[in-house]
Amino acid sequence: MSAAETGGPGSKPNSGRRHFLIGIGVIAGGVAAGQLLRPYLVGGSEAAPKEFKPHAFVRIGADDRVTVIIGKSEMGQGVYIGLPMILAEELDVNPQRLAVEIAGIDPAFNHPFMPAQFTGGSMSVMTTYEALRRVGATARRMIVQAAATEWGVPAAELRTEDGVVFAPDGRSATYGKFVEAASALPVPAKESVALKNRADFRYIGKPQRRLDSRIKVNGAAQFGIDVDLPNMLVAVVARPPQFGATVRSFDASQAKAVRGVVDVKQVPSGVAVIAEHTWAAIKGREALRVEWQDGPGATLSTESLRAERRALLARTGLLAKNQGDAIAALGEARRKIDVEYELPYLAHACMEPLNAVAWVKNERCEMWMGTQGQSQDAQLVAAALGIPPANVQINTTFLGGGFGRRASGTSDFAVEAAHVAKGLSRPVKVVWTREDDTRGGYYRPFGLNRVQAAIGADGLPIAYFHRNVSKPVLANTALGSQMIPKDGLDPSTMEGSVDMPYAIPNLRAEVHNTKETVPSLWWRSVGHSGNGFVINSVIDELANLAGQDPYRYRRALLAGKPRHLAVLDKAAGAASWGKLLPKGHFHGIALQESFNSIVAQVAEVSVSGKQVRVHRVTCAIDCGLAVNPDQVVAQMQSGIVYGLSAALTGEITIEAGAAVQSNFDTYPVLRLTETPAIDVHIVDSDGPLGGVGEPGTPPIAPAVCNAIHAATGQRIRRLPISASLA
């Protein structure tokens, strides 16, 4: 949201729109079942009379209403249909009849790999699939047992279909009839509850309409930016213009003179201007006079950072992998390349800028916001306020995009809102404008990569040496202490490179960690977004060096990997690789495995002067079992558009310690008229469940750049493409 998008002088945010009061609404069958039906408080809610609640994930009412409680944040990836489908399959209820409720903070919804409620890493389905199936199967078994007892027939003789129990003698009743009796039964041990065979699935694997589509289209859905509590204040924060700068002093007199401004206060992140509405807060900030103290990043620039990285490229780094003897093989090779690849800082560019509502009173804090990390937010907000974590309640709204930005290791926007609200008697919404968001840091790191690779007599690779210089991202997250070893090697920096699927006998990977003050954070697909570009570009370079077709070259390197070959072949075949294209059109191909999913893409591209047009992208994915095929397709399309925006024009540059870009005019995203046709093909397999929110992004940049080389002979080794073709 830009300052120009707030409605003008005297306007109140969300004027004429629905008000978001206490609690979170319920989604039922794709329709809001009332403005605010049921608050879900910290620690979960108690089952009401005549409700059956065998687990925190599900509640069945005597009125036959089945409510699935979701502990994952919905930011467009489709968890409000994908996760209910899994439970509904074993419960034997049509997913379209389910109600969905947003969970509060509850250990029952913790990520299985860490003691926290968290959404990220394309793991929502992967990490809850088994549990949700067991919950559904357990609830169904208990309902059936209750029916069997009441009817005096063996449970084995009963069957269920779409929330109805059927007896052999023709009797039938809905689940609601048995909720009281089922509630009195002991919960069976999980190992005693049988799960369906895949062949018997009624819903999983079949397209299902999203339950939240209608309310998102008609405006009923509640995003953080929509929250409007009674008597709520709005604040914006003047943050340092340079990374690492701090407040030396400020003069609030002119800001307080702005009509509607209530208060001006310093907080750890800057100076907050608090007002009755957004416009007054923004105008007050414009009138505020702040003197800043330069920090260590005051002289930083993209050029100085590039020079630092290039110097490190010449030095031995932390060893990430050493397979065979790449250095010796390179020394002996006759045909080899020595190339440098550059990746810029990238902003997350969420469609909904950062925001959070905080209400601090009586040693408690209640918050409303779109977040990817509820548990961490509560802990860090509590620490900032000096109160117990149990006294912090997080009401999770819909997220207008996350991509990792709403999962920063510092919970920066949540903690900031708590600081602003402290000492006020009213709730306050802290709003980041689009400019605040774009220039506020936490970018995908700026990386420089050196790759030396060699081919043998048959043209296939015999050595690959990859040295990466960038700022680690896990160090800025709660996972840093758990996943970064003592040597400082961030595993996310080289993911996708050290474990590439291509068969290369001698492989060495090294890392240099930089420490500049520009904040870095995971960005959609994390290390794969950069490493996928480097790897798939280099593979094309080697194919060109060998005089071989890039698709067939990859096939040779994937021998013995049938799943990868199937995906590669599907994408190439569906794109008609090797067949005649329209005049001036060329193909490029790439394949990347990430988050347990294998994705291949073929880009059809034309180049006119310095203008690149992507006409069509053909995508194939093997994600194991596709729970909701429609959502898999949608996420592949989303990932391609997101990655293509970054590949073509995405770049944050630094001058005098500050980001240059500020809004979509200087940090453009793909427009509808620029978006290619996208064909998605799901390759079914018995492989493990894979993610779909992120794996669609890594292959698109190299596929397009490989097509540009086919069209022009120019190899793109620096992103964005617009910078290389300038």
LOLOGU-200167 format. One line per field, with one value per residue (C-alpha): x, y, z. Coordinates in steps of 0.2 Angstrom, whole numbers, padded with zeros to 4 digits, always signed. Each point is the difference from the previous one (the first is absolute). Last residue first. Example, Ala and Ser with C-alpha at 12.3 -4.5 7.8 and 13.67 -1.06 7.14 Angstrom:
2
xx = [+0068:-0006]
yy = [-0005:-0017]
zz = [+0036:+0003]
END
This chain:
726
xx = [+0104:-0001:+0008:-0009:-0017:+0004:+0000:+0012:+0017:+0007:-0011:+0009:-0002:-0001:-0016:-0014:+0007:+0008:-0016:-0008:+0013:-0004:-0019:+0003:+0013:-0012:-0015:+0007:+0001:-0018:-0012:+0008:-0007:-0018:+0000:+0007:+0004:-0008:+0012:+0001:-0014:-0002:-0012:+0008:-0011:+0001:-0002:-0002:+0004:-0004:+0011:-0003:+0005:-0018:-0004:+0014:+0016:+0007:+0009:+0013:+0002:-0018:-0006:+0006:+0016:+0016:+0016:+0003:+0011:+0019:+0006:-0007:-0007:-0009:-0015:-0003:-0015:-0001:-0001:+0005:-0010:-0016:+0003:+0002:-0017:-0009:+0008:-0004:-0018:-0003:+0008:-0011:-0016:+0004:+0003:-0016:-0010:+0008:-0005:+0009:+0013:+0009:+0018:+0005:+0005:-0002:+0000:+0000:-0002:+0003:-0007:+0003:+0015:+0004:+0017:+0004:+0018:-0001:-0015:+0002:-0012:-0003:-0008:+0004:+0001:-0002:+0005:-0005:+0004:-0008:+0008:+0001:+0011:+0006:+0004:-0001:+0003:-0004:+0001:-0009:+0000:-0012:+0006:-0011:-0013:+0007:+0004:+0003:+0015:-0010:-0019:-0004:-0010:+0015:+0013:-0011:-0004:+0017:+0008:-0013:+0002:+0019:-0001:-0011:+0011:+0017:+0012:+0005:-0002:+0016:-0004:-0017:+0007:+0010:-0015:-0009:+0015:+0004:+0018:+0015:+0011:+0003:-0019:-0004:+0012:-0008:-0017:+0006:+0007:-0017:-0009:+0012:+0001:-0019:-0004:+0013:-0009:-0018:+0005:+0008:-0017:-0014:-0010:+0012:+0009:+0007:+0014:+0002:+0012:+0013:+0014:+0006:+0005:+0001:+0012:-0005:+0008:-0006:+0010:-0006:+0009:-0011:-0014:-0017:-0013:-0012:+0007:+0003:+0015:-0008:-0019:+0004:+0016:-0005:-0013:+0012:+0007:+0019:+0005:+0014:-0010:-0014:-0015:-0016:-0006:+0006:-0005:-0018:-0007:+0005:+0013:+0014:-0010:+0002:+0019:+0008:+0007:+0016:-0002:+0014:-0005:+0012:-0007:+0011:-0003:-0014:-0006:+0007:+0006:+0018:-0002:-0009:+0006:-0007:+0005:-0014:+0002:-0015:-0004:-0015:-0011:-0011:-0019:-0006:-0004:+0001:-0013:+0002:-0014:-0011:+0001:-0003:-0015:-0006:+0002:-0015:+0000:-0017:-0004:-0011:-0004:+0006:+0017:+0015:+0007:-0009:+0016:+0011:-0013:-0001:+0019:+0001:-0013:+0009:+0017:-0004:+0019:+0003:-0010:-0015:-0012:+0013:+0002:-0011:-0014:-0014:-0016:-0001:-0017:-0002:+0008:-0006:+0016:-0003:+0014:-0002:+0007:+0016:+0002:+0003:+0015:-0007:+0014:+0002:-0019:+0001:+0015:-0009:-0017:+0008:+0010:-0016:-0010:+0013:-0007:-0009:-0015:-0006:-0011:+0009:-0006:+0013:-0002:+0007:-0016:-0001:+0010:-0011:+0010:-0005:+0013:+0006:+0011:-0004:-0014:+0005:+0016:+0016:+0012:+0014:+0015:+0019:+0009:+0007:+0016:+0008:+0019:+0007:+0015:-0003:+0009:+0006:+0017:-0001:+0015:-0001:-0019:+0001:+0012:-0010:-0016:+0007:-0014:-0014:+0003:-0015:-0003:+0018:+0001:+0010:+0016:+0004:-0002:-0019:+0003:+0007:-0015:-0012:+0008:+0000:-0018:-0004:+0009:-0009:-0017:+0003:+0004:+0006:-0012:+0000:+0010:-0013:-0004:-0009:-0017:-0008:-0018:-0013:-0018:-0011:+0000:-0004:-0015:-0006:+0001:-0008:-0014:-0003:-0001:-0013:-0001:+0018:+0016:+0017:+0013:+0019:+0013:+0002:+0003:-0015:-0001:-0017:-0011:-0018:-0018:+0002:-0018:+0004:+0018:+0008:+0007:+0011:+0006:+0005:+0008:+0018:+0012:+0017:+0014:-0011:+0010:+0008:+0004:-0007:-0003:-0016:-0003:-0019:-0013:-0015:-0018:-0014:-0019:-0011:-0015:-0015:-0010:+0011:+0003:+0010:+0001:+0019:+0001:-0010:-0018:-0010:-0017:+0006:-0010:+0014:+0009:-0016:-0004:+0017:+0002:-0007:+0011:-0008:+0006:+0009:+0003:+0015:-0007:-0019:-0007:+0015:-0001:+0015:+0011:-0005:-0009:+0007:-0003:-0001:+0009:+0017:-0008:-0006:-0019:-0007:-0011:-0019:-0011:+0002:-0007:-0016:-0002:+0005:-0012:-0014:+0011:+0009:-0016:-0012:-0004:-0010:-0002:+0003:+0019:+0003:+0005:+0009:-0001:+0014:+0003:+0000:+0002:-0002:-0005:+0002:+0017:-0007:-0010:-0019:-0010:-0006:+0006:+0016:+0004:-0004:+0013:+0012:-0002:+0002:+0016:+0007:-0004:+0009:+0015:+0001:-0001:+0013:+0011:-0001:+0004:+0015:+0007:-0002:+0006:+0018:+0000:-0016:+0006:+0018:+0003:+0014:-0011:-0014:+0005:-0007:+0015:+0009:+0011:+0000:-0018:-0007:-0011:-0019:-0004:+0012:-0015:+0001:-0017:-0007:-0009:-0017:-0006:-0017:-0002:-0014:+0011:+0012:-0013:+0001:+0007:+0011:+0015:-0002:-0007:+0017:+0010:-0012:+0000:+0019:-0001:-0015:+0005:+0018:-0002:+0017:-0007:+0006:-0010:+0009:+0001:-0008:-0016:-0015:-0012:-0019:-0013:-0018:-0011:-0012:+0006:+0017:+0016:+0017:+0017:+0018:+0002:-0005:-0015:-0012:-0018:-0012:-0017:+0006:+0013:+0018:+0013:+0010:+0018:+0015:-0001:-0018:-0010:-0014:-0015:-0012:+0006:-0007:-0011:+0002:+0012:-0003:+0012:-0008:+0001:+0013:+0000:+0004:+0014:-0001:-0003:-0007:+0005:-0012:-0007:+0003:-0008:+0017:+0013:+0013:-0008:+0001:+0004:+0012:+0002:-0005:+0015:+0007:+0011:+0011:+0003:-0007]
yy = [-0017:-0018:-0006:+0012:-0004:-0019:+0003:-0009:-0002:-0015:+0002:-0009:+0009:-0011:+0010:-0012:-0016:+0011:+0008:-0017:-0005:+0017:-0005:-0017:+0006:+0013:-0012:-0015:+0006:+0007:-0015:-0009:+0013:-0003:-0017:-0011:-0019:-0015:-0015:-0009:-0012:+0010:+0010:+0013:+0016:+0010:+0019:+0011:+0019:+0013:+0014:+0015:+0017:+0006:-0005:+0010:-0008:+0010:+0016:+0006:+0018:+0004:-0014:+0010:+0005:-0005:+0009:-0010:+0009:+0000:+0014:-0009:-0018:-0009:-0011:-0010:-0009:+0004:-0015:-0014:+0007:+0002:-0018:-0007:+0007:-0005:-0017:-0003:+0005:-0011:-0015:+0005:+0000:-0017:-0008:+0008:-0008:-0016:-0001:-0013:-0002:-0016:+0000:+0018:-0004:+0016:+0004:+0018:+0007:+0019:+0010:+0017:+0007:+0017:+0007:+0018:+0005:-0001:-0011:-0017:-0014:-0013:-0017:-0006:-0019:-0004:-0015:-0002:-0014:+0001:-0004:+0018:+0003:-0010:+0011:-0002:+0013:+0002:+0014:+0001:+0013:+0011:+0011:-0009:-0011:-0016:-0015:-0016:-0003:+0001:-0002:+0009:-0015:-0011:+0010:+0002:-0018:-0006:+0010:-0006:-0018:+0002:+0007:-0014:-0013:+0005:-0013:+0011:+0018:+0007:-0009:+0008:+0017:-0001:-0005:+0016:+0011:-0007:-0003:+0009:-0004:+0018:+0003:-0014:+0007:+0017:-0007:-0009:+0016:+0009:-0014:+0001:+0019:+0003:-0015:+0007:+0017:-0005:-0017:+0009:+0006:-0006:+0016:+0012:-0004:+0015:+0014:+0016:+0012:+0003:-0010:-0016:-0011:-0019:-0008:-0017:-0015:-0014:-0014:-0014:-0013:-0014:+0010:-0008:+0014:-0001:+0015:-0003:+0012:+0012:-0001:+0006:+0010:+0015:-0009:-0011:+0016:-0004:+0009:-0012:-0003:-0008:+0010:-0010:+0002:+0017:+0007:-0007:+0015:+0011:+0013:-0013:-0010:+0012:-0001:+0015:-0004:-0007:-0016:-0011:-0014:-0013:-0013:-0014:-0014:+0007:-0009:+0004:-0018:+0005:+0008:+0016:+0013:+0012:+0015:+0010:+0017:+0007:+0017:+0003:+0014:-0008:-0001:+0015:+0004:+0019:+0014:+0008:-0010:+0000:+0018:+0005:-0011:+0008:-0009:+0001:-0001:-0003:+0006:-0006:+0013:+0004:+0004:-0004:-0014:+0001:+0006:-0013:-0014:+0006:+0000:-0018:-0006:+0009:-0007:-0018:+0000:-0017:+0007:-0011:+0012:+0003:-0018:+0000:+0008:+0006:+0009:-0010:-0005:+0004:-0008:+0006:-0001:+0001:+0005:-0003:-0018:+0007:+0008:+0019:+0011:+0009:-0004:-0018:-0002:+0006:-0012:-0015:+0004:+0003:-0016:-0011:+0009:-0002:+0003:+0015:+0010:+0011:+0003:+0002:-0001:+0005:-0003:+0009:+0009:+0008:-0001:-0001:-0003:+0000:-0005:+0005:-0005:+0004:-0010:-0005:-0007:+0007:-0012:+0011:-0007:+0004:-0004:-0017:+0000:-0015:-0001:-0012:-0012:-0012:-0017:-0010:-0007:-0007:-0004:+0014:-0001:-0018:+0004:+0014:-0011:-0014:-0012:+0007:+0015:+0009:+0016:+0005:+0018:+0011:+0000:+0017:+0008:+0001:+0011:+0014:-0001:+0001:+0016:+0008:-0004:+0007:+0016:+0001:-0003:+0014:+0001:+0016:+0002:-0019:+0002:+0012:+0018:+0009:+0007:+0017:-0001:+0014:-0006:+0009:-0014:-0012:+0011:-0001:-0019:-0002:+0012:-0010:-0016:+0005:+0006:+0002:-0007:+0006:-0013:+0004:-0013:-0019:+0000:+0012:+0018:+0008:+0012:+0002:+0003:+0007:+0003:+0018:+0002:+0011:-0015:-0003:+0018:-0001:-0017:+0005:-0015:-0006:-0012:-0014:-0014:-0006:-0018:+0000:+0018:+0010:-0005:-0003:+0012:-0010:+0000:-0001:-0003:+0001:-0011:+0006:-0015:-0013:+0002:-0015:+0001:+0002:-0017:-0009:-0004:-0008:+0007:+0010:-0010:-0008:-0006:-0005:-0011:-0008:-0006:-0017:-0004:-0011:-0018:-0010:-0018:-0008:-0001:+0000:-0017:-0010:-0019:-0003:+0009:-0013:+0007:+0001:-0012:+0005:-0011:+0008:+0016:-0006:+0002:+0015:-0006:+0002:+0014:+0012:-0013:-0001:+0018:+0002:-0014:+0009:+0012:-0013:-0002:-0015:-0015:-0016:-0011:-0017:+0000:+0016:+0016:+0015:+0017:+0013:-0002:-0019:-0012:-0018:-0012:-0018:+0001:+0010:-0015:+0003:+0006:+0016:+0011:-0009:-0001:+0019:+0004:-0011:+0008:+0017:-0006:-0007:+0016:+0010:-0011:+0000:+0019:+0002:-0013:+0008:+0017:-0007:-0008:+0015:+0013:+0002:-0003:+0010:+0016:-0002:+0012:+0007:+0011:+0001:-0001:-0005:-0004:-0014:-0005:-0014:-0005:+0018:+0004:-0001:-0010:+0012:+0013:+0018:+0004:-0010:+0007:-0009:-0009:-0006:-0015:-0004:+0001:-0012:-0014:-0010:-0018:+0004:-0008:+0011:+0015:+0001:+0001:+0012:+0012:+0002:+0004:+0011:+0013:-0003:+0008:+0008:+0017:+0006:-0011:-0002:-0018:-0005:-0005:-0005:-0011:+0003:-0014:+0006:-0014:+0010:-0011:+0008:-0008:+0009:-0004:+0004:+0002:-0018:-0012:+0015:-0005:+0013:-0001:+0012:+0012:-0006:+0010:+0012:+0000:+0005:+0019:+0004:-0005:+0013:-0007:+0007:+0016:+0007:-0015:-0017:+0008:-0010:-0013:-0014:+0007:+0013:+0005:+0017:+0004:+0008:+0017:+0013:+0002:+0013:-0002:+0014:+0018:+0008:-0013:+0012:+0017:+0014:+0018:+0004:-0013:-0018:-0010:-0004:+0015:-0004:-0017:-0016]
zz = [-0105:-0004:+0016:+0011:-0008:+0003:+0019:+0003:-0006:-0010:-0015:-0014:-0017:-0015:-0005:-0001:+0008:+0013:+0004:+0001:+0013:+0009:+0000:+0007:+0012:+0008:+0000:+0009:+0017:+0002:-0001:+0015:+0012:+0004:-0006:+0013:-0002:+0007:-0002:-0017:-0006:-0016:-0010:-0012:+0001:-0016:+0001:-0016:+0003:-0014:+0003:+0012:-0008:-0002:+0017:+0008:+0007:+0015:-0001:+0013:-0005:-0005:+0012:+0015:+0009:-0010:+0006:+0016:+0012:+0006:-0011:-0015:+0000:-0015:+0002:-0016:-0008:-0019:-0011:+0013:+0014:-0009:-0008:+0018:+0006:-0016:+0000:+0018:-0002:-0015:+0010:+0014:-0010:-0008:+0017:+0006:-0013:+0003:+0018:+0010:-0014:+0006:-0004:-0004:-0018:-0010:-0019:-0006:-0018:+0000:-0015:-0008:+0010:-0008:+0002:-0006:-0003:-0018:-0004:+0010:-0001:+0013:+0003:+0017:+0004:+0019:+0010:+0019:+0012:+0017:+0017:+0005:-0015:-0016:-0014:-0019:-0014:-0018:-0013:-0017:-0014:-0009:-0015:-0012:+0008:+0007:-0010:+0010:+0012:+0016:-0003:+0016:+0006:-0004:+0008:+0016:+0001:-0004:+0014:+0012:-0005:+0001:+0017:+0006:-0009:+0008:-0007:-0014:+0004:-0007:-0017:+0000:+0004:-0016:-0010:+0006:-0003:-0018:-0001:-0007:+0015:+0005:-0003:+0012:+0012:-0001:+0002:+0016:+0006:-0002:+0009:+0014:+0002:-0001:+0012:+0012:+0001:+0002:+0009:+0014:+0007:-0011:+0003:+0009:+0016:+0009:-0002:+0010:-0008:+0014:-0010:+0008:-0015:+0001:-0012:-0006:-0009:-0011:-0008:-0012:-0009:-0007:-0008:-0001:+0000:+0014:+0009:+0019:+0003:-0012:+0005:+0017:+0001:+0010:+0009:+0010:+0008:+0004:+0016:+0005:+0016:-0009:-0006:+0001:+0018:+0005:-0017:+0000:+0010:-0015:-0005:+0000:-0012:-0014:-0003:-0009:-0017:-0008:-0009:-0007:-0012:-0007:-0012:-0008:-0012:-0010:-0016:-0017:-0004:+0001:+0017:+0006:+0012:+0012:+0010:+0008:+0009:+0009:+0006:+0011:+0006:+0013:-0001:+0009:+0017:-0002:+0003:-0017:-0008:+0015:+0005:-0018:-0001:+0016:+0016:+0012:+0019:+0006:+0018:+0013:+0013:+0018:-0006:+0011:-0012:-0017:-0009:+0008:-0004:-0018:-0002:+0008:-0014:-0014:+0005:+0004:+0002:-0009:-0014:-0005:-0008:-0013:-0005:-0016:+0010:-0011:+0004:+0017:+0006:+0019:+0015:+0017:+0011:+0019:+0011:+0019:-0002:-0006:+0018:+0000:-0002:-0015:-0012:+0007:-0002:-0018:-0003:+0007:-0008:-0017:+0002:+0003:-0014:-0014:-0018:+0005:-0006:+0014:+0015:+0017:+0018:+0013:+0019:+0015:+0004:-0018:-0016:-0016:-0016:-0018:-0013:-0018:-0013:-0018:-0008:-0018:+0007:-0009:+0008:-0005:-0009:+0002:-0016:-0007:-0009:-0010:-0004:-0012:-0002:-0014:-0005:-0014:+0002:+0018:+0010:+0012:+0001:+0005:+0014:+0007:-0001:+0010:+0005:+0009:+0012:+0006:+0010:+0004:+0007:-0012:-0010:-0007:-0017:+0002:+0015:-0010:-0011:+0015:+0007:-0017:-0003:+0017:-0004:-0017:+0008:+0012:+0019:+0007:+0014:+0005:+0016:+0007:-0003:+0014:-0006:+0003:-0001:-0004:-0001:-0013:-0012:+0015:+0004:-0017:+0000:+0017:-0005:-0015:+0009:+0013:+0018:+0001:+0007:-0007:+0005:+0000:-0004:+0002:+0019:+0003:+0001:+0003:-0009:+0006:-0005:-0018:-0007:-0007:-0002:+0014:+0008:-0015:+0000:+0019:-0002:+0000:-0001:+0007:-0004:-0006:-0007:-0016:-0004:-0018:-0006:+0000:+0018:+0004:+0001:+0007:-0005:+0012:+0000:+0015:+0004:+0009:-0005:-0010:-0018:-0008:-0019:-0001:+0009:-0013:+0003:-0014:-0003:-0016:-0013:-0008:+0016:+0008:-0016:-0001:+0018:-0001:-0015:-0013:+0000:-0014:+0004:+0007:+0018:-0002:-0001:+0004:-0001:-0011:+0012:+0013:+0015:+0017:+0014:+0018:+0013:-0002:+0005:+0017:+0002:+0008:+0014:-0003:+0008:-0014:-0012:+0010:-0001:-0018:-0006:-0008:-0008:-0011:-0010:+0002:-0010:+0002:-0016:+0009:-0005:+0010:-0007:+0008:-0008:-0001:-0019:+0000:+0014:+0002:+0014:+0001:+0008:+0014:+0006:+0002:+0015:-0007:+0014:+0002:-0019:-0001:+0013:-0008:-0017:+0008:+0009:-0017:-0009:+0013:-0001:-0019:-0001:+0014:-0009:-0016:+0007:+0009:-0016:-0011:+0013:-0004:-0019:-0002:+0008:-0005:-0014:+0011:+0009:+0013:+0019:+0017:+0010:+0009:-0015:-0013:+0002:-0002:+0014:-0002:+0016:+0009:-0001:-0006:-0007:-0014:-0015:-0003:-0016:-0002:-0011:-0013:-0015:+0008:-0002:+0016:+0002:+0015:-0009:-0015:+0010:+0010:-0016:-0009:+0015:-0003:-0018:+0001:+0012:-0003:-0018:-0003:+0000:+0017:+0012:+0016:+0007:+0016:-0008:+0010:-0011:+0005:-0004:+0002:+0002:+0011:+0015:-0004:-0006:+0005:-0008:+0002:+0019:+0001:+0004:+0001:-0001:+0004:+0009:+0013:-0006:-0003:+0009:-0010:-0003:+0011:-0005:-0005:-0016:-0001:-0009:-0012:-0006:-0016:-0003:-0009:-0012:-0016:-0008:+0007:+0018:+0004:+0018:+0006:+0012:+0017:+0007:-0012:-0018:-0007:-0018:-0012:-0001:+0005:+0000:+0006:+0005:-0012:+0006:-0014:-0014:-0003:+0005:-0017:-0003:+0016:-0009:+0005]
END
